[in-house]
Amino acid sequence: MEIALPATASLVALLILFTLVWRASVKLADAGIIDLFWAGGFVLAAAVEAALNPPTEGGWIMLTLVGIWAARLTSHLVHRHRNAQGEDARYAAMRREGGPDWPAQSLKRVFLVQALALWAVATPIHATLLPGAAALQAGPIAVVGGVLFLLGLATEAAADWQLMRFKADPARRGQILQDGLYAICRHPNYLGEIMVWWGLGLVAFGLTDRAWALGGPALLTFFIVKVSGVPPLEAVLAARPGYAEWAERTPALWPRWATIPGKLGNIKKGA
């Protein structure tokens, strides 16, 4: 019961938040606004659990790391949304498939599903903030996790910046970004996100000895690789000229590390 109350409260808070965002999306005819609240949802879950169970030192470390990641990602997504021309292609495709019933369908298919997924991915947060978390015991696992988190944050930020700069160039409209980090894998921003969450999972495991903290990163990796990340984006990119050649020489997500030295010129070109 001690753990159940804050965990349940954070889930209820997420369901309420995403229901409110859904109502706004119906008025705006833009389901893509959900992306603006994804990172903030983790902050909300963490804040609710921290309010109901005063954090240990490890809990404050997790709150800080999640806050840094969420602030960076949210600011980027807000900027991207302001400069977008219409609804995100992924949600626009779902809207066309859903027809007149899409507004009602989107509550379950997009908003409540993402609220539940977010809560399930947040195991590093739950592990460090729910009752029973041990006092600070930072060891090598937590240190490795912290390093992986920082590397992932830097990778994701650099990839987002390179893509944003590419999209802002009218001369390259309709083309595919194939240099910079996009020379080593087709989705370095997703690679960075996976690294961030495995980093958070290792930090939480190292701080609390709760191995289930790694469940959320594993689930997020599955979502990105098989469900809502790479597959729908690849479907959009596949229609653009040059995609087949790019896909043949560039892995989707996991870089071929042995080939990176030969691509350094392309990586620097995108910097």
Protein Blocks (a to p, Z undefined) as FASTA:
>chain_A
ZZmmmmmmmmmmmmmmmmmmmmmmmmnopaklmmmmmmmmmmmmmmmmmmmoccdfklmm
mmmmmmmmmmmmmmmmmmmmmmpgcjafklmmmmmmnmmmlmmmmmmmmmmmmmmmmmmm
mmmmmmmmmghiacddddfklmmmmmmmmmmmmmmmmmmmmmmmmmmpmklgoiacfehj
llmbmblmlmmmmmmmmmmmmmmmmmnopaklmmmmmmmmmmmmmmmmmmmmmmmmmmpg
hklmmmmmpcfklccfklmmmmmmmmmmmZZ
